[in-house]
């Protein structure tokens, strides 16, 4: 069964764009959220959620299986291994 | 301003200081485009790879080129975004590795 993938991204971030492209090119289904497009309480809540997994709150932050595993930044080899691509 | 003209303007300013643009032009121009977008959104060219607060005073450290660039290019050969790089990075003499975020997390709001 494929891991559930959640990608926290910024709409302007090149590493986020590249990570999304990598997942798409490899047919990986994922959910994503542009945190820079959020406002108010929703934004605060999402930042807190990201910080739980990645204290630096950097982008992209990629959660696998609801945060069982976290990949910080676009690290092709780590994604490849974790997702069995 | 187009991404291309921004790149050429910045190149003239930054390369004499030893900061080169990533030779991956597609990536570099995409970042130029993001800088122009951020200028439109926030009023200043905030780092495209970091979450800006939208308040100038709070985002001062991440206005491109950010205050972390010097240490990142020194330690990793590239800034956090891989926009500004060293000569050796562009010549593939050093590994192109992930640059960990050194901005203090409390600044991300």
N, CA and C atoms of all chains as a GROMACS GRO file, in nm:
protein
  582
    1UNK      N    1   0.084  -0.120   0.000
    1UNK     CA    2   0.000   0.000   0.000
    1UNK      C    3   0.088   0.125   0.000
    2UNK      N    4   0.046   0.221  -0.078
    2UNK     CA    5   0.127   0.342  -0.087
    2UNK      C    6   0.114   0.428   0.039
    3UNK      N    7   0.227   0.489   0.074
    3UNK     CA    8   0.225   0.582   0.188
    3UNK      C    9   0.134   0.700   0.158
    4UNK      N   10   0.076   0.753   0.265
    4UNK     CA   11   0.000   0.876   0.249
    4UNK      C   12   0.102   0.990   0.254
    5UNK      N   13   0.096   1.077   0.156
    5UNK     CA   14   0.197   1.184   0.147
    5UNK      C   15   0.131   1.321   0.159
    6UNK      N   16   0.184   1.402   0.251
    6UNK     CA   17   0.136   1.539   0.267
    6UNK      C   18   0.254   1.633   0.247
    7UNK      N   19   0.239   1.725   0.156
    7UNK     CA   20   0.350   1.816   0.125
    7UNK      C   21   0.312   1.959   0.163
    8UNK      N   22   0.380   2.012   0.260
    8UNK     CA   23   0.360   2.153   0.297
    8UNK      C   24   0.456   2.236   0.213
    9UNK      N   25   0.400   2.331   0.140
    9UNK     CA   26   0.481   2.403   0.042
    9UNK      C   27   0.455   2.553   0.046
   10UNK      N   28   0.537   2.624  -0.030
   10UNK     CA   29   0.514   2.766  -0.056
   10UNK      C   30   0.495   2.780  -0.206
   11UNK      N   31   0.407   2.870  -0.247
   11UNK     CA   32   0.378   2.880  -0.390
   11UNK      C   33   0.498   2.930  -0.469
   12UNK      N   34   0.593   2.997  -0.401
   12UNK     CA   35   0.707   3.057  -0.471
   12UNK      C   36   0.835   2.974  -0.459
   13UNK      N   37   0.830   2.866  -0.384
   13UNK     CA   38   0.953   2.793  -0.348
   13UNK      C   39   0.993   2.691  -0.454
   14UNK      N   40   1.115   2.704  -0.500
   14UNK     CA   41   1.162   2.618  -0.610
   14UNK      C   42   1.180   2.473  -0.564
   15UNK      N   43   1.225   2.453  -0.440
   15UNK     CA   44   1.243   2.314  -0.394
   15UNK      C   45   1.108   2.246  -0.380
   16UNK      N   46   1.006   2.325  -0.345
   16UNK     CA   47   0.870   2.270  -0.336
   16UNK      C   48   0.821   2.230  -0.475
   17UNK      N   49   0.845   2.318  -0.572
   17UNK     CA   50   0.804   2.289  -0.710
   17UNK      C   51   0.871   2.163  -0.759
   18UNK      N   52   1.000   2.152  -0.731
   18UNK     CA   53   1.076   2.035  -0.778
   18UNK      C   54   1.029   1.908  -0.708
   19UNK      N   55   0.996   1.919  -0.580
   19UNK     CA   56   0.948   1.801  -0.506
   19UNK      C   57   0.814   1.755  -0.564
   20UNK      N   58   0.726   1.850  -0.592
   20UNK     CA   59   0.596   1.815  -0.649
   20UNK      C   60   0.613   1.748  -0.784
   21UNK      N   61   0.700   1.805  -0.864
   21UNK     CA   62   0.723   1.750  -0.997
   21UNK      C   63   0.777   1.607  -0.986
   22UNK      N   64   0.867   1.586  -0.890
   22UNK     CA   65   0.926   1.453  -0.872
   22UNK      C   66   0.817   1.352  -0.834
   23UNK      N   67   0.730   1.391  -0.743
   23UNK     CA   68   0.623   1.301  -0.701
   23UNK      C   69   0.529   1.272  -0.819
   24UNK      N   70   0.495   1.378  -0.893
   24UNK     CA   71   0.405   1.360  -1.007
   24UNK      C   72   0.467   1.272  -1.115
   25UNK      N   73   0.594   1.299  -1.145
   25UNK     CA   74   0.662   1.221  -1.248
   25UNK      C   75   0.668   1.073  -1.211
   26UNK      N   76   0.665   1.045  -1.080
   26UNK     CA   77   0.673   0.906  -1.036
   26UNK      C   78   0.537   0.848  -0.997
   27UNK      N   79   0.433   0.922  -1.033
   27UNK     CA   80   0.298   0.873  -1.011
   27UNK      C   81   0.260   0.858  -0.865
   28UNK      N   82   0.321   0.939  -0.778
   28UNK     CA   83   0.289   0.932  -0.635
   28UNK      C   84   0.172   1.027  -0.606
   29UNK      N   85   0.069   0.975  -0.544
   29UNK     CA   86  -0.042   1.062  -0.507
   29UNK      C   87  -0.005   1.135  -0.379
   30UNK      N   88  -0.040   1.261  -0.373
   30UNK     CA   89  -0.008   1.338  -0.253
   30UNK      C   90  -0.107   1.452  -0.236
   31UNK      N   91  -0.113   1.498  -0.112
   31UNK     CA   92  -0.191   1.619  -0.086
   31UNK      C   93  -0.091   1.730  -0.064
   32UNK      N   94  -0.130   1.854  -0.093
   32UNK     CA   95  -0.036   1.962  -0.064
   32UNK      C   96  -0.112   2.088  -0.026
   33UNK      N   97  -0.036   2.174   0.040
   33UNK     CA   98  -0.095   2.297   0.090
   33UNK      C   99   0.008   2.409   0.072
   34UNK      N  100  -0.036   2.520   0.015
   34UNK     CA  101   0.052   2.636   0.005
   34UNK      C  102   0.032   2.720   0.130
   35UNK      N  103   0.126   2.714   0.219
   35UNK     CA  104   0.110   2.780   0.349
   35UNK      C  105   0.110   2.933   0.333
   36UNK      N  106   0.181   2.984   0.232
   36UNK     CA  107   0.183   3.130   0.212
   36UNK      C  108   0.048   3.183   0.165
   37UNK      N  109  -0.040   3.095   0.124
   37UNK     CA  110  -0.172   3.141   0.078
   37UNK      C  111  -0.276   3.137   0.190
   38UNK      N  112  -0.235   3.088   0.306
   38UNK     CA  113  -0.329   3.078   0.418
   38UNK      C  114  -0.327   3.205   0.501
   39UNK      N  115  -0.436   3.228   0.572
   39UNK     CA  116  -0.443   3.348   0.656
   39UNK      C  117  -0.498   3.314   0.794
   40UNK      N  118  -0.474   3.404   0.886
   40UNK     CA  119  -0.537   3.398   1.018
   40UNK      C  120  -0.514   3.269   1.095
   41UNK      N  121  -0.621   3.219   1.158
   41UNK     CA  122  -0.611   3.102   1.245
   41UNK      C  123  -0.568   2.976   1.171
   42UNK      N  124  -0.614   2.966   1.047
   42UNK     CA  125  -0.578   2.847   0.969
   42UNK      C  126  -0.426   2.844   0.948
   43UNK      N  127  -0.371   2.959   0.916
   43UNK     CA  128  -0.227   2.969   0.894
   43UNK      C  129  -0.151   2.934   1.021
   44UNK      N  130  -0.197   2.991   1.133
   44UNK     CA  131  -0.131   2.964   1.262
   44UNK      C  132  -0.133   2.816   1.295
   45UNK      N  133  -0.248   2.755   1.274
   45UNK     CA  134  -0.263   2.612   1.306
   45UNK      C  135  -0.171   2.527   1.219
   46UNK      N  136  -0.163   2.562   1.092
   46UNK     CA  137  -0.078   2.483   1.001
   46UNK      C  138   0.070   2.501   1.038
   47UNK      N  139   0.110   2.623   1.072
   47UNK     CA  140   0.250   2.646   1.112
   47UNK      C  141   0.282   2.563   1.237
   48UNK      N  142   0.191   2.561   1.331
   48UNK     CA  143   0.212   2.481   1.454
   48UNK      C  144   0.225   2.333   1.421
   49UNK      N  145   0.141   2.288   1.330
   49UNK     CA  146   0.144   2.147   1.288
   49UNK      C  147   0.280   2.114   1.223
   50UNK      N  148   0.327   2.202   1.136
   50UNK     CA  149   0.455   2.178   1.070
   50UNK      C  150   0.568   2.176   1.173
   51UNK      N  151   0.563   2.272   1.268
   51UNK     CA  152   0.670   2.281   1.368
   51UNK      C  153   0.679   2.155   1.455
   52UNK      N  154   0.567   2.084   1.470
   52UNK     CA  155   0.569   1.960   1.546
   52UNK      C  156   0.661   1.857   1.480
   53UNK      N  157   0.667   1.864   1.347
   53UNK     CA  158   0.745   1.765   1.272
   53UNK      C  159   0.880   1.819   1.227
   54UNK      N  160   0.886   1.951   1.213
   54UNK     CA  161   1.007   2.016   1.162
   54UNK      C  162   1.018   2.150   1.234
   55UNK      N  163   1.100   2.152   1.339
   55UNK     CA  164   1.103   2.270   1.425
   55UNK      C  165   1.144   2.397   1.351
   56UNK      N  166   1.220   2.381   1.241
   56UNK     CA  167   1.264   2.500   1.166
   56UNK      C  168   1.151   2.558   1.082
   57UNK      N  169   1.044   2.482   1.064
   57UNK     CA  170   0.931   2.523   0.980
   57UNK      C  171   0.979   2.568   0.842
   58UNK      N  172   1.060   2.483   0.782
   58UNK     CA  173   1.112   2.514   0.648
   58UNK      C  174   1.031   2.437   0.544
   59UNK      N  175   1.053   2.476   0.418
   59UNK     CA  176   0.972   2.418   0.311
   59UNK      C  177   1.060   2.360   0.202
   60UNK      N  178   1.020   2.252   0.137
   60UNK     CA  179   0.901   2.175   0.170
   60UNK      C  180   0.922   2.089   0.295
   61UNK      N  181   0.813   2.064   0.366
   61UNK     CA  182   0.811   1.964   0.471
   61UNK      C  183   0.715   1.856   0.421
   62UNK      N  184   0.767   1.736   0.413
   62UNK     CA  185   0.687   1.627   0.356
   62UNK      C  186   0.661   1.522   0.463
   63UNK      N  187   0.535   1.498   0.491
   63UNK     CA  188   0.497   1.399   0.591
   63UNK      C  189   0.450   1.272   0.523
   64UNK      N  190   0.501   1.161   0.572
   64UNK     CA  191   0.456   1.033   0.521
   64UNK      C  192   0.378   0.964   0.631
   65UNK      N  193   0.270   0.903   0.592
   65UNK     CA  194   0.185   0.831   0.688
   65UNK      C  195   0.151   0.914   0.811
   66UNK      N  196   0.101   1.032   0.787
   66UNK     CA  197   0.055   1.118   0.896
   66UNK      C  198   0.167   1.164   0.989
   67UNK      N  199   0.289   1.162   0.940
   67UNK     CA  200   0.400   1.213   1.022
   67UNK      C  201   0.484   1.102   1.085
   68UNK      N  202   0.458   0.978   1.049
   68UNK     CA  203   0.542   0.866   1.095
   68UNK      C  204   0.686   0.892   1.050
   69UNK      N  205   0.694   0.948   0.931
   69UNK     CA  206   0.826   0.986   0.879
   69UNK      C  207   0.816   1.124   0.817
   70UNK      N  208   0.923   1.201   0.837
   70UNK     CA  209   0.923   1.339   0.786
   70UNK      C  210   1.046   1.359   0.698
   71UNK      N  211   1.024   1.416   0.584
   71UNK     CA  212   1.138   1.449   0.498
   71UNK      C  213   1.140   1.600   0.481
   72UNK      N  214   1.252   1.657   0.525
   72UNK     CA  215   1.264   1.804   0.524
   72UNK      C  216   1.348   1.844   0.403
   73UNK      N  217   1.288   1.926   0.318
   73UNK     CA  218   1.357   1.968   0.197
   73UNK      C  219   1.331   1.868   0.086
   74UNK      N  220   1.372   1.904  -0.034
   74UNK     CA  221   1.355   1.812  -0.146
   74UNK      C  222   1.479   1.724  -0.155
   75UNK      N  223   1.470   1.606  -0.097
   75UNK     CA  224   1.583   1.512  -0.099
   75UNK      C  225   1.539   1.391  -0.179
   76UNK      N  226   1.578   1.393  -0.304
   76UNK     CA  227   1.534   1.291  -0.398
   76UNK      C  228   1.560   1.149  -0.348
   77UNK      N  229   1.683   1.124  -0.299
   77UNK     CA  230   1.719   0.988  -0.258
   77UNK      C  231   1.634   0.940  -0.140
   78UNK      N  232   1.610   1.032  -0.048
   78UNK     CA  233   1.531   0.996   0.069
   78UNK      C  234   1.385   0.965   0.030
   79UNK      N  235   1.332   1.045  -0.060
   79UNK     CA  236   1.194   1.021  -0.107
   79UNK      C  237   1.186   0.889  -0.182
   80UNK      N  238   1.286   0.866  -0.264
   80UNK     CA  239   1.292   0.745  -0.346
   80UNK      C  240   1.289   0.622  -0.256
   81UNK      N  241   1.370   0.628  -0.153
   81UNK     CA  242   1.381   0.514  -0.062
   81UNK      C  243   1.251   0.498   0.020
   82UNK      N  244   1.203   0.610   0.073
   82UNK     CA  245   1.086   0.604   0.160
   82UNK      C  246   0.960   0.560   0.085
   83UNK      N  247   0.951   0.599  -0.042
   83UNK     CA  248   0.829   0.569  -0.118
   83UNK      C  249   0.844   0.447  -0.209
   84UNK      N  250   0.962   0.392  -0.207
   84UNK     CA  251   0.986   0.274  -0.291
   84UNK      C  252   0.970   0.306  -0.438
   85UNK      N  253   1.016   0.422  -0.478
   85UNK     CA  254   1.004   0.463  -0.620
   85UNK      C  255   1.112   0.393  -0.702
   86UNK      N  256   0.916   4.465  -1.493
   86UNK     CA  257   1.047   4.399  -1.507
   86UNK      C  258   1.029   4.250  -1.533
   87UNK      N  259   1.111   4.197  -1.620
   87UNK     CA  260   1.101   4.052  -1.648
   87UNK      C  261   1.202   3.977  -1.561
   88UNK      N  262   1.181   3.847  -1.544
   88UNK     CA  263   1.280   3.768  -1.469
   88UNK      C  264   1.420   3.780  -1.529
   89UNK      N  265   1.427   3.789  -1.661
   89UNK     CA  266   1.557   3.799  -1.729
   89UNK      C  267   1.627   3.930  -1.695
   90UNK      N  268   1.552   4.043  -1.697
   90UNK     CA  269   1.618   4.171  -1.669
   90UNK      C  270   1.658   4.180  -1.522
   91UNK      N  271   1.575   4.121  -1.434
   91UNK     CA  272   1.612   4.120  -1.292
   91UNK      C  273   1.741   4.042  -1.273
   92UNK      N  274   1.750   3.928  -1.340
   92UNK     CA  275   1.870   3.845  -1.327
   92UNK      C  276   1.994   3.921  -1.373
   93UNK      N  277   1.983   3.988  -1.486
   93UNK     CA  278   2.101   4.059  -1.536
   93UNK      C  279   2.140   4.176  -1.446
   94UNK      N  280   2.039   4.243  -1.389
   94UNK     CA  281   2.066   4.354  -1.298
   94UNK      C  282   2.138   4.302  -1.173
   95UNK      N  283   2.086   4.192  -1.118
   95UNK     CA  284   2.145   4.138  -0.995
   95UNK      C  285   2.284   4.079  -1.022
   96UNK      N  286   2.298   4.019  -1.138
   96UNK     CA  287   2.427   3.957  -1.172
   96UNK      C  288   2.540   4.060  -1.165
   97UNK      N  289   2.512   4.180  -1.220
   97UNK     CA  290   2.613   4.285  -1.222
   97UNK      C  291   2.652   4.328  -1.081
   98UNK      N  292   2.554   4.321  -0.990
   98UNK     CA  293   2.580   4.364  -0.852
   98UNK      C  294   2.647   4.255  -0.770
   99UNK      N  295   2.604   4.132  -0.790
   99UNK     CA  296   2.644   4.024  -0.699
   99UNK      C  297   2.769   3.947  -0.742
  100UNK      N  298   2.787   3.928  -0.871
  100UNK     CA  299   2.903   3.848  -0.911
  100UNK      C  300   3.037   3.910  -0.873
  101UNK      N  301   3.049   4.044  -0.883
  101UNK     CA  302   3.177   4.101  -0.837
  101UNK      C  303   3.203   4.074  -0.688
  102UNK      N  304   3.098   4.043  -0.611
  102UNK     CA  305   3.116   4.014  -0.468
  102UNK      C  306   3.144   3.865  -0.444
  103UNK      N  307   3.145   3.787  -0.552
  103UNK     CA  308   3.174   3.645  -0.537
  103UNK      C  309   3.050   3.558  -0.522
  104UNK      N  310   2.934   3.616  -0.545
  104UNK     CA  311   2.810   3.536  -0.540
  104UNK      C  312   2.758   3.516  -0.682
  105UNK      N  313   2.756   3.391  -0.722
  105UNK     CA  314   2.717   3.359  -0.859
  105UNK      C  315   2.575   3.305  -0.861
  106UNK      N  316   2.512   3.313  -0.978
  106UNK     CA  317   2.378   3.255  -0.990
  106UNK      C  318   2.390   3.110  -1.036
  107UNK      N  319   2.303   3.029  -0.980
  107UNK     CA  320   2.298   2.888  -1.017
  107UNK      C  321   2.295   2.876  -1.169
  108UNK      N  322   2.384   2.793  -1.221
  108UNK     CA  323   2.393   2.780  -1.368
  108UNK      C  324   2.270   2.711  -1.428
  109UNK      N  325   2.188   2.651  -1.343
  109UNK     CA  326   2.062   2.593  -1.389
  109UNK      C  327   1.965   2.709  -1.415
  110UNK      N  328   1.970   2.760  -1.537
  110UNK     CA  329   1.896   2.882  -1.569
  110UNK      C  330   1.746   2.870  -1.549
  111UNK      N  331   1.693   2.750  -1.575
  111UNK     CA  332   1.549   2.732  -1.557
  111UNK      C  333   1.510   2.758  -1.412
  112UNK      N  334   1.592   2.702  -1.322
  112UNK     CA  335   1.568   2.719  -1.179
  112UNK      C  336   1.589   2.865  -1.138
  113UNK      N  337   1.697   2.924  -1.188
  113UNK     CA  338   1.728   3.062  -1.152
  113UNK      C  339   1.620   3.159  -1.200
  114UNK      N  340   1.572   3.139  -1.322
  114UNK     CA  341   1.468   3.230  -1.373
  114UNK      C  342   1.335   3.208  -1.301
  115UNK      N  343   1.308   3.085  -1.261
  115UNK     CA  344   1.186   3.059  -1.183
  115UNK      C  345   1.195   3.134  -1.050
  116UNK      N  346   1.314   3.136  -0.992
  116UNK     CA  347   1.332   3.210  -0.866
  116UNK      C  348   1.322   3.361  -0.887
  117UNK      N  349   1.371   3.409  -1.001
  117UNK     CA  350   1.357   3.553  -1.032
  117UNK      C  351   1.208   3.588  -1.041
  118UNK      N  352   1.133   3.499  -1.104
  118UNK     CA  353   0.990   3.520  -1.118
  118UNK      C  354   0.923   3.523  -0.980
  119UNK      N  355   0.967   3.432  -0.891
  119UNK     CA  356   0.912   3.430  -0.756
  119UNK      C  357   0.948   3.556  -0.678
  120UNK      N  358   1.069   3.607  -0.699
  120UNK     CA  359   1.108   3.732  -0.632
  120UNK      C  360   1.018   3.847  -0.678
  121UNK      N  361   0.988   3.848  -0.807
  121UNK     CA  362   0.900   3.954  -0.860
  121UNK      C  363   0.758   3.938  -0.805
  122UNK      N  364   0.717   3.812  -0.791
  122UNK     CA  365   0.583   3.788  -0.732
  122UNK      C  366   0.579   3.836  -0.588
  123UNK      N  367   0.684   3.806  -0.512
  123UNK     CA  368   0.688   3.849  -0.372
  123UNK      C  369   0.692   4.001  -0.360
  124UNK      N  370   0.760   4.064  -0.453
  124UNK     CA  371   0.765   4.212  -0.454
  124UNK      C  372   0.622   4.266  -0.469
  125UNK      N  373   0.545   4.200  -0.556
  125UNK     CA  374   0.407   4.241  -0.579
  125UNK      C  375   0.322   4.214  -0.454
  126UNK      N  376   0.342   4.096  -0.395
  126UNK     CA  377   0.260   4.056  -0.280
  126UNK      C  378   0.294   4.134  -0.153
  127UNK      N  379   0.425   4.145  -0.125
  127UNK     CA  380   0.466   4.201   0.005
  127UNK      C  381   0.522   4.344  -0.005
  128UNK      N  382   0.565   4.380  -0.126
  128UNK     CA  383   0.626   4.511  -0.141
  128UNK      C  384   0.778   4.504  -0.134
  129UNK      N  385   0.831   4.386  -0.111
  129UNK     CA  386   0.976   4.366  -0.110
  129UNK      C  387   1.007   4.224  -0.156
  130UNK      N  388   1.130   4.205  -0.200
  130UNK     CA  389   1.167   4.074  -0.255
  130UNK      C  390   1.210   3.980  -0.144
  131UNK      N  391   1.109   3.925  -0.082
  131UNK     CA  392   1.133   3.830   0.025
  131UNK      C  393   1.180   3.697  -0.035
  132UNK      N  394   1.257   3.621   0.043
  132UNK     CA  395   1.308   3.491  -0.002
  132UNK      C  396   1.193   3.402  -0.048
  133UNK      N  397   1.200   3.352  -0.171
  133UNK     CA  398   1.090   3.271  -0.223
  133UNK      C  399   1.075   3.135  -0.153
  134UNK      N  400   1.180   3.093  -0.085
  134UNK     CA  401   1.180   2.959  -0.024
  134UNK      C  402   1.147   2.964   0.125
  135UNK      N  403   1.108   3.082   0.172
  135UNK     CA  404   1.074   3.095   0.314
  135UNK      C  405   0.940   3.164   0.329
  136UNK      N  406   0.877   3.136   0.443
  136UNK     CA  407   0.745   3.193   0.468
  136UNK      C  408   0.760   3.335   0.523
  137UNK      N  409   0.717   3.433   0.445
  137UNK     CA  410   0.725   3.572   0.489
  137UNK      C  411   0.602   3.605   0.574
  138UNK      N  412   0.622   3.698   0.668
  138UNK     CA  413   0.509   3.738   0.752
  138UNK      C  414   0.426   3.846   0.683
  139UNK      N  415   0.492   3.917   0.592
  139UNK     CA  416   0.425   4.029   0.527
  139UNK      C  417   0.454   4.161   0.597
  140UNK      N  418   0.526   4.152   0.711
  140UNK     CA  419   0.566   4.275   0.781
  140UNK      C  420   0.715   4.296   0.758
  141UNK      N  421   0.745   4.409   0.699
  141UNK     CA  422   0.883   4.438   0.660
  141UNK      C  423   0.984   4.416   0.772
  142UNK      N  424   0.955   4.472   0.889
  142UNK     CA  425   1.050   4.462   1.001
  142UNK      C  426   1.080   4.317   1.038
  143UNK      N  427   0.975   4.233   1.031
  143UNK     CA  428   0.991   4.093   1.071
  143UNK      C  429   1.054   4.009   0.961
  144UNK      N  430   1.048   4.059   0.840
  144UNK     CA  431   1.101   3.982   0.727
  144UNK      C  432   1.238   4.033   0.681
  145UNK      N  433   1.290   4.135   0.749
  145UNK     CA  434   1.414   4.199   0.702
  145UNK      C  435   1.528   4.099   0.678
  146UNK      N  436   1.536   3.998   0.767
  146UNK     CA  437   1.647   3.901   0.755
  146UNK      C  438   1.634   3.810   0.633
  147UNK      N  439   1.513   3.802   0.576
  147UNK     CA  440   1.496   3.712   0.460
  147UNK      C  441   1.467   3.788   0.331
  148UNK      N  442   1.499   3.918   0.331
  148UNK     CA  443   1.487   3.989   0.204
  148UNK      C  444   1.612   3.954   0.123
  149UNK      N  445   1.588   3.908   0.002
  149UNK     CA  446   1.695   3.854  -0.082
  149UNK      C  447   1.789   3.964  -0.129
  150UNK      N  448   1.922   3.947  -0.117
  150UNK     CA  449   1.991   3.834  -0.056
  150UNK      C  450   1.978   3.837   0.096
  151UNK      N  451   1.942   3.725   0.152
  151UNK     CA  452   1.914   3.718   0.295
  151UNK      C  453   2.042   3.723   0.379
  152UNK      N  454   2.026   3.744   0.507
  152UNK     CA  455   2.144   3.756   0.593
  152UNK      C  456   2.213   3.621   0.614
  153UNK      N  457   2.146   3.513   0.577
  153UNK     CA  458   2.204   3.380   0.596
  153UNK      C  459   2.287   3.334   0.476
  154UNK      N  460   2.279   3.412   0.369
  154UNK     CA  461   2.347   3.371   0.246
  154UNK      C  462   2.498   3.353   0.265
  155UNK      N  463   2.559   3.447   0.333
  155UNK     CA  464   2.705   3.444   0.346
  155UNK      C  465   2.751   3.313   0.410
  156UNK      N  466   2.690   3.277   0.523
  156UNK     CA  467   2.730   3.155   0.593
  156UNK      C  468   2.694   3.031   0.512
  157UNK      N  469   2.579   3.033   0.447
  157UNK     CA  470   2.538   2.915   0.370
  157UNK      C  471   2.628   2.891   0.249
  158UNK      N  472   2.661   2.998   0.179
  158UNK     CA  473   2.749   2.981   0.063
  158UNK      C  474   2.889   2.938   0.111
  159UNK      N  475   2.929   2.990   0.224
  159UNK     CA  476   3.059   2.950   0.280
  159UNK      C  477   3.058   2.801   0.320
  160UNK      N  478   2.953   2.759   0.389
  160UNK     CA  479   2.949   2.622   0.442
  160UNK      C  480   2.902   2.516   0.342
  161UNK      N  481   2.810   2.554   0.255
  161UNK     CA  482   2.749   2.455   0.165
  161UNK      C  483   2.771   2.486   0.016
  162UNK      N  484   2.820   2.605  -0.012
  162UNK     CA  485   2.841   2.642  -0.152
  162UNK      C  486   2.716   2.699  -0.218
  163UNK      N  487   2.606   2.706  -0.142
  163UNK     CA  488   2.481   2.759  -0.199
  163UNK      C  489   2.397   2.819  -0.088
  164UNK      N  490   2.312   2.916  -0.126
  164UNK     CA  491   2.218   2.969  -0.027
  164UNK      C  492   2.103   2.870  -0.011
  165UNK      N  493   2.016   2.896   0.083
  165UNK     CA  494   1.906   2.804   0.114
  165UNK      C  495   1.824   2.767  -0.011
  166UNK      N  496   1.804   2.865  -0.099
  166UNK     CA  497   1.724   2.844  -0.221
  166UNK      C  498   1.803   2.780  -0.336
  167UNK      N  499   1.935   2.775  -0.322
  167UNK     CA  500   2.023   2.735  -0.432
  167UNK      C  501   2.018   2.840  -0.544
  168UNK      N  502   1.994   2.964  -0.508
  168UNK     CA  503   1.994   3.071  -0.608
  168UNK      C  504   2.135   3.126  -0.621
  169UNK      N  505   2.191   3.170  -0.507
  169UNK     CA  506   2.328   3.219  -0.506
  169UNK      C  507   2.419   3.102  -0.471
  170UNK      N  508   2.522   3.087  -0.551
  170UNK     CA  509   2.615   2.976  -0.527
  170UNK      C  510   2.759   3.025  -0.542
  171UNK      N  511   2.850   2.940  -0.500
  171UNK     CA  512   2.991   2.975  -0.517
  171UNK      C  513   3.037   2.930  -0.656
  172UNK      N  514   3.155   2.975  -0.693
  172UNK     CA  515   3.211   2.938  -0.822
  172UNK      C  516   3.231   2.786  -0.827
  173UNK      N  517   3.283   2.728  -0.718
  173UNK     CA  518   3.309   2.583  -0.718
  173UNK      C  519   3.180   2.502  -0.727
  174UNK      N  520   3.073   2.554  -0.671
  174UNK     CA  521   2.944   2.485  -0.680
  174UNK      C  522   2.900   2.478  -0.826
  175UNK      N  523   2.910   2.593  -0.895
  175UNK     CA  524   2.871   2.596  -1.036
  175UNK      C  525   2.962   2.512  -1.124
  176UNK      N  526   3.086   2.494  -1.078
  176UNK     CA  527   3.179   2.413  -1.157
  176UNK      C  528   3.172   2.266  -1.117
  177UNK      N  529   3.073   2.231  -1.032
  177UNK     CA  530   3.052   2.093  -0.984
  177UNK      C  531   3.173   2.037  -0.908
  178UNK      N  532   3.250   2.126  -0.848
  178UNK     CA  533   3.366   2.079  -0.771
  178UNK      C  534   3.326   2.040  -0.630
  179UNK      N  535   3.208   2.084  -0.588
  179UNK     CA  536   3.156   2.042  -0.459
  179UNK      C  537   3.015   1.985  -0.477
  180UNK      N  538   2.980   1.897  -0.383
  180UNK     CA  539   2.850   1.831  -0.392
  180UNK      C  540   2.736   1.932  -0.376
  181UNK      N  541   2.630   1.912  -0.452
  181UNK     CA  542   2.514   2.000  -0.441
  181UNK      C  543   2.420   1.941  -0.336
  182UNK      N  544   2.441   1.980  -0.215
  182UNK     CA  545   2.363   1.918  -0.107
  182UNK      C  546   2.255   2.012  -0.053
  183UNK      N  547   2.163   1.950   0.018
  183UNK     CA  548   2.055   2.023   0.083
  183UNK      C  549   2.114   2.122   0.184
  184UNK      N  550   2.065   2.244   0.182
  184UNK     CA  551   2.113   2.345   0.278
  184UNK      C  552   2.013   2.354   0.392
  185UNK      N  553   2.054   2.314   0.512
  185UNK     CA  554   1.958   2.320   0.624
  185UNK      C  555   1.921   2.464   0.660
  186UNK      N  556   1.800   2.480   0.705
  186UNK     CA  557   1.752   2.614   0.742
  186UNK      C  558   1.825   2.661   0.867
  187UNK      N  559   1.886   2.779   0.860
  187UNK     CA  560   1.952   2.833   0.980
  187UNK      C  561   1.876   2.953   1.038
  188UNK      N  562   1.767   2.989   0.974
  188UNK     CA  563   1.687   3.099   1.030
  188UNK      C  564   1.621   3.049   1.159
  189UNK      N  565   1.630   3.126   1.268
  189UNK     CA  566   1.568   3.082   1.393
  189UNK      C  567   1.418   3.060   1.376
  190UNK      N  568   1.366   2.945   1.424
  190UNK     CA  569   1.226   2.910   1.402
  190UNK      C  570   1.127   3.012   1.459
  191UNK      N  571   1.166   3.082   1.565
  191UNK     CA  572   1.070   3.178   1.623
  191UNK      C  573   1.040   3.293   1.527
  192UNK      N  574   1.124   3.307   1.426
  192UNK     CA  575   1.099   3.414   1.328
  192UNK      C  576   0.993   3.376   1.226
  193UNK      N  577   0.962   3.246   1.222
  193UNK     CA  578   0.860   3.202   1.124
  193UNK      C  579   0.722   3.217   1.187
  194UNK      N  580   0.648   3.314   1.136
  194UNK     CA  581   0.514   3.336   1.194
  194UNK      C  582   0.409   3.345   1.084
   0.00000   0.00000   0.00000
